[in-house]
Amino acid sequence: MRLEQISSDRESELGDLIHFEDGVEWLLRSPSNEYGAVSCRKTNAKLLESEAVTLKYIRTHSSIPVPEVFDYR
């Protein structure tokens, strides 16, 4: 297993890409703002839940390729 930190032009899109030996990759995301991680646990949980539910909905109701959500708690 290898861990790679990733980022984008948007500070809210930070995460860690986990590479497994069998070629599978997982993206571990945590909501953040311009100051770093969102400090309010309740807000953080709601943001993750919203993103996970949205991805699951798109995956189920369209042909748009989106990542599979395994867990968000």
C-alpha positions in Angstrom: 0.0 0.0 0.0 1.2 3.5 -0.9 -0.3 6.8 0.3 -0.1 9.9 -1.9 -1.3 13.4 -0.9 -3.2 15.2 -3.6 -4.6 18.7 -4.0 -6.2 20.9 -6.6 -6.6 24.6 -7.4 -9.5 24.6 -5.0 -8.5 24.4 -1.3 -11.7 22.4 -0.6 -10.5 19.5 -2.7 -7.7 18.0 -0.7 -7.3 14.3 0.0 -5.1 11.3 0.1 -4.9 8.7 -2.7 -4.3 5.2 -1.4 -2.7 2.8 -3.9 -3.2 -0.9 -3.1 -0.8 -3.6 -4.4 -3.6 -5.1 -6.6 -4.0 -1.8 -8.6 -7.1 -0.6 -6.7 -7.0 3.1 -5.7 -9.1 4.7 -3.0 -9.5 8.5 -2.5 -9.8 9.6 1.1 -11.4 13.0 1.4 -12.0 15.4 4.2 -13.8 18.7 3.9 -11.6 21.7 4.3 -11.6 25.5 3.8 -9.0 28.1 3.3 -7.8 27.6 6.9 -7.4 23.8 6.7 -9.8 21.1 7.9 -13.3 22.1 8.9 -13.1 22.2 12.7 -16.8 21.6 13.5 -17.5 17.9 13.6 -21.2 18.3 12.9 -20.5 20.4 9.8 -17.8 18.1 8.7 -20.2 15.1 9.0 -23.0 16.9 7.1 -20.6 17.9 4.2 -19.3 14.3 3.9 -22.8 12.9 4.0 -24.0 15.3 1.4 -21.2 14.5 -1.0 -21.6 10.7 -0.5 -25.3 10.8 -1.0 -24.9 12.9 -4.2 -22.4 10.6 -5.7 -24.5 7.5 -4.9 -27.6 9.2 -6.5 -25.7 10.1 -9.7 -24.2 6.6 -9.9 -27.7 5.0 -9.5 -29.7 7.4 -11.7 -27.4 8.2 -14.6 -24.6 6.9 -16.8 -22.1 9.6 -15.6 -19.0 7.8 -14.2 -18.5 8.7 -10.6 -16.4 7.1 -7.8 -18.0 4.4 -5.8 -18.6 5.5 -2.1 -17.8 2.7 0.3 -18.3 4.6 3.6 -18.5 8.2 4.7 -18.7 8.0 8.5 
